[in-house]
Amino acid sequence: MKLEVCDDFLPREIFDTLDNNIASSDSFPWYFSSSDYSVGQYQFIHNVYNVRQGGVMSDYFSLFHPILEKLKIRKLDRIKINFNPRTFFHKRGPWHIDNNPHDPYQHTKTAILYLNTNNGWTEFKKHGRVKSKLNRIALFDSPIVHRKVFCTDKAKRVIVNFNYDV
């Protein structure tokens, strides 16, 4: 698999539960992060699961069980939710891969689930771009180089990033 995009990935009821608890919620706990950005670029994150940090890191982990089952995940590495605030122009994050071959917890697959529709996207160095669309998922091999592009038309761009093996 190089890059696969699937719209309407989750049944509406399951997606609405995610949306109501995360993207549309005024009480979801977001945490400021600027570690991977140049001056003026930041995001808010919520770590749900990280095998390197002991596994489950969030009370919201159970919301993701239907996705883990649907993706047939054998070994979960990480689930992280990103909240990118609107910018005045399409700022681009740094090129990166979600795979470190020297990591003992190395994974082979990445999935990005888009929780809202906006004019931001995920850009792939050799595979084009995937626009941010509600309930769309991009599935790809973790060594594929990619980056986020912030939106300019909505208050936020919210995605869930999964790193795993099948």
C-alpha positions, -999 to +999 in steps of 0.1 A: +000+000+000+013+034-008-016+058-001-053+050+002-080+074+009-115+064+021-144+087+026-172+080+051-148+057+069-169+053+101-206+047+104-223+080+112-232+071+148-196+062+157-182+093+139-207+116+157-196+102+191-160+111+182-170+145+170-192+153+200-165+143+224-135+158+206-138+182+177-171+199+186-166+197+224-158+229+244-144+208+272-120+184+255-085+188+271-060+202+246-023+207+254-001+233+238+028+220+217+054+239+198+083+214+197+082+206+160+075+241+146+094+272+136+087+305+152+050+313+149+038+278+143+022+257+171-006+232+176-026+217+204-024+180+210-040+152+230-020+120+234-044+091+236-020+062+235+018+058+233+035+025+238+068+042+247+051+060+276+032+031+290+002+027+267-031+044+274-027+081+282-062+093+280-097+087+294-109+090+257-091+058+246-123+037+245-137+060+218-111+046+194-119+009+198-142+007+167-114+023+146-087-001+159-110-030+151-119-017+116-082-011+108-073-046+121-045-033+142-022-060+155+002-038+173-006-002+183+022+023+186+005+057+190-028+076+188-024+114+189-050+140+181-039+173+166-057+206+167-042+231+143-057+266+146-066+287+116-038+307+100-040+337+077-023+317+049-017+280+044+013+275+067+031+242+061+045+220+088+079+204+084+083+174+061+085+142+083+079+105+084+061+087+112+086+059+113+121+056+129+139+025+118+161+026+150+131+026+173+124-008+190+086+000+187+088+007+150+055+006+132+048+002+095+014+019+089+000+054+095-036+065+094-049+100+095-086+104+103-100+139+096-125+151+121-136+182+103-139+197+068-117+227+061-094+240+034-062+225+050-047+193+038-020+167+043+007+170+016+027+140+005+061+145-011+056+120-039+019+113-036+000+145-039-023+158-012-053+147+008-078+174+016-093+177+051-128+163+049-150+151+078-148+113+083-121+108+056-092+086+064-058+085+047-039+052+051-003+049+041+031+033+048+048+051+077+080+058+057+061+081+033+073+117+037+044+141+044+034+173+062+003+191+075-010+223+059-030+246+082-065+258+072-075+294+066-113+290+064-123+274+098-113+280+134-094+247+135-082+216+116-086+185+138-071+151+129-063+118+146-030+102+138-026+064+143+007+046+140+005+008+140+012-026+125-014-049+109 
